């Protein structure tokens, strides 16, 4: 399935970022933070009424003018409109319609994209009559909200879900799908070329050469593999104006299409904090992950041994301690066979299915050795566990009360499952459901 993209657009200072943050704070199925990952993003996965989508905040650029939309904002809005499946156009009731609002409205009308008009800062009933003038924008009926006070947001999201296109089934090439991810200029395209044995991607020393995700078919040992080469991803503060910002967004969507991600690290810049940020996207999507330390032929400049380098990587990626590490040189095509063998093993681990009897013996032993902590005067009781799915391995625990599951005890159970069954390179999904619930 292709996850729809919803972009929040509008001129500066109308409350786009406030709305973005409120939606993320209010959603029920929020992804829990993991230690070591950066969560300061301009886009994030959201689920509302059981419908997932990617929400994009187009604020944060250096906006030039207040009474008219600046060039940088125009560029931002155009790119957002182009990539989005639906739009939320935010305007400010306290200022009325400005020239900037009119320009954004013109861009949206020409696009033909589905749009909701959200009139923000309607903090009292006295302001409601002022919203009537926004009908003249020709965008549709205004939805009155106050992002700061969280009023009207639920109704806005309900209307948004009704507006989203039907979930299309994307026709994909058969075979294992691997996303090649990482910061700009770490050697992602060189890795694709090395795996193919020929130059199929554009390789350049200029960061950000790959603007869109590109699929390439590779046949290896009789197996079809689809390599998805993505644009480099940076932290929010490092993302440049315009097209790179949205190349990053398309990269995140590409991760969603893959089963396994190869995170390409640069051996000459082992301390780059952006790498953990990128790994967080793969973790959020429950993708298998392999850490490929590239440019290892240049490691002598960093004066690091493999043991020292692995220690550095393990310390930085504590939150995905199950991820295997492979040292490679994409340009010299060194270590690539080992890399693909490790990827194949991670793929196999994601398909593991554990029988109910074997699974429950491990769970019972774990419970007997370490009791769940008391939450107030209550303690978690696990009655039965079953594996619900593979790719990723998903386990359902029937318990007395899901609210008694402490995150540390959930991590303990996950570690015990790994000790017993492996699951190298893949996150596990643990679901806790009250006994008797469907």
C-alpha positions as MATLAB code, in Angstrom:
seq = 'XXXXXXXXXXXXXXXXXXXXXXXXXXXXXXXXXXXXXXXXXXXXXXXXXXXXXXXXXXXXXXXXXXXXXXXXXXXXXXXXXXXXXXXXXXXXXXXXXXXXXXXXXXXXXXXXXXXXXXXXXXXXXXXXXXXXXXXXXXXXXXXXXXXXXXXXXXXXXXXXXXXXXXXXXXXXXXXXXXXXXXXXXXXXXXXXXXXXXXXXXXXXXXXXXXXXXXXXXXXXXXXXXXXXXXXXXXXXXXXXXXXXXXXXXXXXXXXXXXXXXXXXXXXXXXXXXXXXXXXXXXXXXXXXXXXXXXXXXXXXXXXXXXXXXXXXXXXXXXXXXXXXXXXXXXXXXXXXXXXXXXXXXXXXXXXXXXXXXXXXXXXXXXXXXXXXXXXXXXXXXXXXXXXXXXXXXXXXXXXXXXXXXXXXXXXXXXXXXXXXXXXXXXXXXXXXXXXXXX';
ca = [
       0.000    0.000    0.000;
       1.129    3.556   -0.713;
       0.760    5.732    2.381;
      -0.927    9.037    1.462;
       0.895   12.300    2.127;
      -0.992   15.203    3.703;
       0.756   18.575    3.629;
      -0.115   21.525    5.856;
       0.329   24.673    3.738;
      -0.198   28.377    4.179;
       1.669   31.634    4.522;
       4.019   32.246    7.486;
       2.759   32.723   11.043;
      -0.720   31.265   10.643;
      -0.111   28.341   13.032;
       0.904   25.497   10.704;
       3.526   24.111   13.075;
       1.190   24.427   16.061;
      -1.421   22.395   14.215;
       1.212   19.830   13.186;
       2.420   19.409   16.771;
      -1.108   19.189   18.171;
      -2.071   16.447   15.724;
       1.017   14.460   16.672;
       0.318   14.974   20.364;
      -3.347   14.009   20.116;
      -3.134   10.911   17.913;
      -3.798    7.638   19.673;
      -1.364    5.384   17.807;
       1.723    7.537   18.348;
       5.081    5.814   17.850;
       6.959    5.621   21.134;
      10.326    7.365   21.321;
      13.324    5.056   21.420;
      16.550    6.049   23.209;
      19.123    7.475   20.842;
      16.769    8.606   18.059;
      16.027   12.178   17.015;
      12.362   13.089   16.840;
      12.605   16.693   15.614;
      10.987   16.200   12.204;
       9.067   18.119    9.595;
       7.000   15.030    8.788;
       5.692   12.125   10.824;
       3.428    9.070   10.492;
      -0.083    9.634   11.821;
      -3.060    7.318   12.215;
      -6.574    8.644   12.620;
      -9.732    6.529   12.509;
      -7.567    3.530   11.569;
      -6.258    5.354    8.467;
      -2.475    5.941    8.350;
      -0.914    8.881    6.508;
       2.245   10.979    6.525;
       1.683   14.500    7.838;
       4.019   17.209    6.518;
       4.702   20.583    8.125;
       5.807   23.070    5.472;
       6.806   25.714    8.032;
      10.373   26.415    9.109;
      11.971   28.129    6.121;
      13.320   31.683    6.140;
      10.164   33.479    5.089;
      10.853   36.831    3.499;
       7.625   38.802    3.723;
       4.543   39.005    5.928;
       2.097   40.822    3.645;
       2.850   38.696    0.575;
       4.132   35.190    0.150;
       7.923   35.152   -0.281;
       9.831   33.263   -2.976;
      11.097   30.587   -0.580;
       7.592   29.943    0.735;
       6.207   29.830   -2.806;
       8.773   27.198   -3.717;
       7.948   25.250   -0.570;
       4.201   25.304   -1.191;
       4.581   24.292   -4.852;
       6.702   21.287   -3.921;
       4.331   20.300   -1.114;
       1.320   20.554   -3.402;
       3.076   18.498   -6.065;
       3.966   15.636   -3.702;
       0.863   15.594   -1.505;
      -2.250   13.482   -1.943;
      -4.295   15.970    0.111;
      -3.739   19.417    1.631;
      -4.716   21.337    4.749;
      -4.632   25.049    3.920;
      -4.271   27.065    7.143;
      -5.260   30.736    7.351;
      -5.432   33.182   10.280;
      -8.834   34.569   11.258;
      -7.248   37.483   13.151;
      -5.672   38.981   10.008;
      -8.356   38.183    7.491;
      -7.410   37.320    3.915;
      -3.969   38.599    2.908;
      -2.148   38.676   -0.435;
      -0.155   35.660    0.752;
      -3.346   33.690    1.398;
      -4.612   34.531   -2.089;
      -1.362   33.334   -3.700;
      -1.426   30.025   -1.811;
      -5.087   29.562   -2.743;
      -4.266   30.135   -6.418;
      -1.529   27.484   -6.310;
      -3.879   25.007   -4.663;
      -6.752   25.623   -7.094;
      -4.480   25.100  -10.093;
      -3.241   21.797   -8.644;
      -6.679   20.225   -8.430;
      -5.592   18.435   -5.227;
      -8.164   17.696   -2.496;
      -7.957   20.413    0.158;
      -9.441   21.415    3.511;
      -9.509   25.074    4.508;
      -8.664   25.429    8.218;
      -9.254   28.880    9.700;
      -7.010   29.035   12.749;
      -7.037   31.111   15.940;
     -10.828   31.005   16.288;
     -10.469   31.130   20.070;
     -13.958   32.424   20.859;
     -17.446   32.551   19.339;
     -16.910   36.263   18.683;
     -14.369   35.398   15.981;
     -16.599   32.941   14.112;
     -18.360   35.588   11.935;
     -14.926   36.817   10.766;
     -14.289   33.451    9.103;
     -17.066   34.037    6.560;
     -14.814   36.158    4.315;
     -12.584   33.111    3.615;
     -15.330   31.625    1.404;
     -14.098   34.100   -1.228;
     -10.826   32.115   -1.594;
     -12.783   29.486   -3.532;
     -11.237   26.619   -1.545;
     -14.446   25.320    0.022;
     -16.148   25.530    3.384;
     -13.895   26.795    6.186;
     -13.220   24.539    9.195;
     -12.905   26.695   12.296;
     -10.109   25.604   14.620;
      -7.834   26.805   17.356;
      -4.625   24.804   17.070;
      -3.294   26.291   20.302;
      -6.385   25.262   22.289;
      -6.884   21.978   20.345;
     -10.449   22.906   19.398;
     -11.903   21.735   16.091;
      -8.920   19.457   15.307;
     -10.809   16.166   15.675;
     -13.542   17.341   13.294;
     -10.869   18.550   10.866;
      -9.156   15.139   10.892;
     -12.469   13.337   10.419;
     -13.089   15.474    7.335;
      -9.552   14.802    6.133;
      -9.983   11.006    6.305;
     -13.136   11.303    4.182;
     -11.137   13.360    1.686;
      -8.190   10.979    1.273;
      -8.117    8.847   -1.875;
      -8.891    5.158   -1.608;
      -5.851    3.154   -0.568;
      -4.341    1.998   -3.873;
      -2.511   -1.276   -4.181;
       0.831   -0.388   -5.757;
       2.008   -2.878   -8.373;
       5.469   -3.837   -7.166;
       8.180   -5.950   -8.733;
       8.207   -9.362   -7.028;
      11.149  -10.213   -4.815;
      12.873   -9.019   -1.657;
      12.752   -5.212   -1.468;
      15.772   -3.461    0.054;
      15.915    0.306    0.689;
      19.401    1.826    0.598;
      19.208    4.702    3.087;
      21.560    7.168    4.732;
      22.866   10.695    4.860;
      23.843   12.420    1.605;
      27.227   11.441    0.164;
      27.776    8.283    2.214;
      27.968    6.128   -0.932;
      24.427    4.813   -1.358;
      24.410    4.994   -5.160;
      27.941    3.581   -5.268;
      26.680    0.633   -3.228;
      23.862    0.010   -5.708;
      26.367    0.157   -8.583;
      28.710   -2.207   -6.766;
      25.939   -4.727   -6.147;
      24.849   -4.564   -9.768;
      28.400   -4.861  -11.062;
      27.805   -1.931  -13.383;
      27.123    1.782  -13.142;
      23.358    2.154  -13.159;
      22.991    5.059  -10.689;
      24.451    8.540  -11.085;
      27.428    8.728   -8.692;
      28.763   12.147   -7.756;
      30.760   13.788   -4.979;
      28.024   16.434   -4.722;
      25.722   15.544   -1.779;
      22.100   14.958   -2.734;
      22.582   13.795   -6.344;
      19.750   11.268   -6.025;
      16.562   13.313   -5.760;
      13.957   10.565   -6.004;
      13.817    6.922   -5.013;
      14.870    4.656   -7.882;
      14.058    0.944   -8.096;
      16.577   -1.414   -9.697;
      16.138   -5.153  -10.170;
      19.010   -7.418   -9.119;
      19.112  -11.182   -9.596;
      21.367  -12.980   -7.122;
      21.653  -16.742   -6.666;
      18.410  -17.164   -8.577;
      16.517  -14.729   -6.334;
      14.960  -11.474   -7.495;
      15.910   -8.493   -5.341;
      14.614   -4.942   -5.780;
      17.080   -2.260   -4.653;
      15.475    1.086   -3.776;
      18.116    3.812   -3.926;
      16.927    6.844   -1.971;
      17.873   10.467   -1.631;
      19.959   11.279    1.441;
      18.095   12.159    4.628;
      19.218   14.878    7.023;
      18.032   16.186   10.365;
      15.515   19.004   10.270;
      18.144   21.654   10.946;
      20.309   20.307    8.136;
      17.619   20.053    5.451;
      18.047   22.766    2.829;
      15.298   24.889    1.334;
      13.204   23.489   -1.468;
      13.601   20.180   -3.147;
      15.913   18.387   -0.673;
      13.316   18.695    2.063;
      10.794   16.759   -0.001;
      13.351   14.317   -1.385;
      13.753   13.297    2.248;
      10.007   12.786    2.505;
       9.981   10.549   -0.567;
      12.843    8.578    0.982;
      10.731    7.918    4.069;
       7.917    6.657    1.860;
      10.439    4.430    0.044;
      11.417    2.853    3.373;
       7.763    1.931    3.797;
       7.863   -0.003    0.507;
      10.852   -2.114    1.557;
      11.199   -5.089    3.877;
      14.829   -4.416    4.834;
      16.843   -1.193    4.973;
      20.600   -0.997    4.552;
      21.754    2.083    6.459;
      24.976    3.265    4.829;
      27.392    4.860    7.306;
      30.563    6.756    6.429;
      33.684    5.286    8.054;
      35.373    8.696    7.831;
      32.551   10.390    9.806;
      31.658    7.857   12.466;
      30.235   10.436   14.873;
      27.485   11.870   12.631;
      24.325   12.230   14.740;
      22.027   12.200   11.696;
      22.602    8.465   11.272;
      20.582    7.568   14.372;
      17.810    9.876   13.186;
      17.607    7.928    9.915;
      17.677    4.567   11.699;
      14.674    5.799   13.691;
      12.596    5.996   10.509;
      13.330    2.342    9.695;
      12.576    1.370   13.293;
       9.275    3.285   13.253;
       8.271    1.270   10.178;
       9.390   -2.050   11.736;
      11.798   -2.741    8.899;
      14.749   -5.082    9.058;
      17.993   -3.122    9.246;
      21.649   -3.768    8.439;
      24.351   -1.217    9.266;
      26.860   -1.000    6.399;
      30.002    0.961    7.350;
      31.153    2.204    3.944;
      34.524    3.643    2.826;
      36.277    1.232    5.181;
      39.276    1.348    2.818;
      39.783    4.915    4.088;
      39.558    3.874    7.748;
      43.304    4.271    8.224;
      42.690    8.031    8.188;
      40.431    7.626   11.217;
      42.984    5.332   12.914;
      40.249    2.844   13.896;
      40.318   -0.937   14.042;
      37.225   -2.968   13.201;
      36.774   -3.735   16.906;
      36.990   -0.054   17.846;
      34.674    0.980   15.024;
      32.108   -1.671   15.966;
      32.191   -0.456   19.563;
      31.506    3.101   18.388;
      28.623    1.968   16.166;
      27.109   -0.240   18.864;
      27.213    2.610   21.383;
      25.505    4.991   18.961;
      22.851    2.501   17.876;
      21.977    1.052   21.285;
      18.282    1.200   20.422;
      18.783   -1.292   17.550;
      21.371   -3.523   19.197;
      20.028   -6.452   17.154;
      21.206   -4.880   13.855;
      24.227   -6.608   12.258;
      27.232   -4.496   11.205;
      29.150   -5.088    7.970;
      32.285   -3.183    6.893;
      32.430   -2.480    3.160;
      33.974   -0.375    0.416;
      31.306    0.219   -2.219;
      33.728    1.808   -4.709;
      36.237   -1.051   -4.426;
      33.403   -3.593   -4.150;
      34.825   -5.065   -0.983;
      32.580   -6.808    1.564;
      29.524   -6.744   -0.701;
      29.091  -10.530   -0.800;
      29.153  -10.615    3.002;
      26.675   -7.728    3.096;
      24.168   -9.555    0.902;
      24.609  -12.767    2.893;
      23.753  -10.831    6.054;
      20.742   -9.242    4.329;
      19.549  -12.708    3.271;
      19.835  -13.907    6.858;
      17.864  -10.911    8.166;
      15.197  -11.664    5.560;
      15.068  -15.278    6.769;
      14.802  -14.130   10.391;
      11.838  -11.892    9.504;
       9.992  -14.960    8.195;
      10.478  -17.051   11.366;
       7.277  -18.446   12.804;
       7.299  -19.807   16.350;
       4.820  -22.457   17.459;
       2.443  -21.535   20.290;
       3.755  -24.230   22.630;
       7.396  -23.255   22.149;
       6.588  -19.570   22.457;
       4.600  -19.930   25.678;
       7.290  -22.031   27.328;
       9.746  -19.184   26.791;
       7.226  -16.581   28.019;
       6.370  -18.609   31.133;
      10.060  -19.018   31.951;
      10.612  -15.268   31.520;
       7.656  -14.473   33.782;
       8.873  -16.933   36.405;
      12.373  -15.497   36.503;
      11.317  -11.835   36.585;
       7.834  -10.803   37.669;
       6.225   -7.776   36.014;
       6.541   -4.668   38.219;
       3.679   -3.449   40.350;
       1.822   -0.515   38.831;
       0.166    1.038   41.847;
      -1.322   -2.005   43.599;
      -1.763   -4.055   40.404;
       0.506   -6.409   38.509;
       0.448   -7.519   34.884;
      -0.639  -11.123   34.251;
       0.122  -12.779   30.910;
      -2.290  -15.618   30.128;
      -1.233  -16.690   26.664;
       0.950  -15.587   23.734;
       0.740  -16.352   20.039;
       2.584  -15.207   16.931;
       0.221  -13.161   14.840;
       2.343  -12.431   11.749;
       5.782  -12.448   10.124;
       7.722   -9.718    8.264;
       7.921   -8.220   10.858;
       7.506  -10.922   13.523;
       4.423   -9.884   15.485;
       3.392  -11.384   18.826;
       0.047  -11.040   20.573;
      -0.068  -11.328   24.383;
      -3.405  -11.845   26.136;
      -3.201  -10.108   29.514;
      -5.380   -8.910   32.392;
      -4.845   -5.209   31.675;
      -2.735   -3.756   28.795;
      -2.231   -0.505   30.729;
      -0.069   -2.415   33.220;
       2.597   -3.138   30.569;
       5.622   -1.053   31.547;
       7.930   -0.207   28.629;
      10.904   -1.746   30.480;
       9.078   -5.043   30.932;
       8.032   -5.065   27.279;
      11.708   -4.638   26.382;
      12.575   -7.489   28.771;
      10.099   -9.813   27.033;
      11.456   -8.816   23.627;
      15.015   -9.565   24.763;
      13.956  -12.989   26.024;
      12.340  -13.775   22.673;
      15.565  -12.765   20.920;
      17.653  -14.923   23.252;
      15.448  -17.922   22.503;
      14.770  -17.523   18.796;
      17.245  -15.040   17.294;
      15.405  -12.494   15.114;
      18.697  -10.956   13.988;
      18.320   -7.597   12.292;
      14.579   -7.178   12.704;
      12.408   -5.288   15.196;
       9.616   -7.216   16.892;
       6.051   -6.021   17.322;
       4.571   -6.914   20.700;
       0.830   -6.336   21.053;
      -0.922   -6.628   24.426;
      -4.652   -7.274   24.463;
      -7.075   -7.772   27.334;
      -8.152  -11.397   27.700;
     -11.528  -11.896   26.052;
     -11.185   -8.976   23.614;
     -11.337   -9.765   19.899;
];
